[in-house]
């Protein structure tokens, strides 16, 4: 498949898109689309209590990673937060509260039980079958055979997080690593390979979260318009020659003068969309687990394994008809029904996986 970052530039998501701003309807703001009202009952789903906190956690984590990592960044906020929340179920004393507060939850406003029920609701909703969007979230716990976890813990993680525990022999590290990697590869339909590279023989537990995402573009790219060699400018002194896709289509396309960036929204056929944020030249800092993603002209297929935006601010519409993503940019994958941020990343060098 090539480098993981081919999903954005190598195979694709777009080097240039000709677009037209959505007509103004009194309000020119671009917000993440809300779930259709008919899908929401009068009593809000349990996941609505946690998804804003997950998004805020993602922003804080991204800010820290961006300060420490000059290159590519890509992670799943849902994956990381659900893994840590699951881990809190097995912690003792003050540790569960510390883990959940570290994610950003206010336990006075949102009790611990509501948080876990929220994750249960979120995972269940994301896993619901859809003819246009394949999305699978799962957790697995691999325990050394000498460990005997309490049954109520196993029952809780299975009920709330759809997590299953497996007994393995960590003293045979090569065999166990192969077993775990094979399991994750099968669960992500071959998208995540060699999730665990190594661990020591004194390892007693491995907790894994995996996510599989596959969707087709609402407006697919024409493969015949893909240019095999175009320039991507990593910085002022470094450029790459990589394949780029092109499209002339109607998309939400707005420019934020205050933050100095272009925001492009591209929809999938299911209840998901991609937000691409292209900072002006020299403005990346101001706009400020292992992943394998493949995006082609047809759509996106992603797998994530893990061992900036909750609702965009009002933006001023622009008549600019052309967006050229040939320099570092940010990307967000958003699930509309649950209002959850599935993936968040920064592409600096598409040739680096």
Secondary structure, 3 states (H helix, E strand, C coil): CCCHHHHCCCCCCCCEEECCCCCCCCCCCCCCCCCCHHHCCCCCCHHHHCHHHHHHHHHHHHHHHHHHCCCCEEECHHHHHHHHHHHHHCCCCCHHHHHHHHCCCCCCCCCHHHHHHHHHHHHHHHCCCCCCEEEEEEEEEEEECCCCCCHHHHHHHHHHHCEEEEEECCCCHHHHHHHHHHHHHHHCCCCCCCCCCCCCCCCCEEEEEEEEEEEEECCCCCHHHCEEEEEEECCCCCEEEEEECEEECCCEEEEECCCCEEEEEEEECCCEEEEEEEECCCCHHHHCCEEEEEECCCEEEEEEEECCCCCCCCCEECCCCEEECCECEEEEEEECCCCEEEEEEEECCCCCC
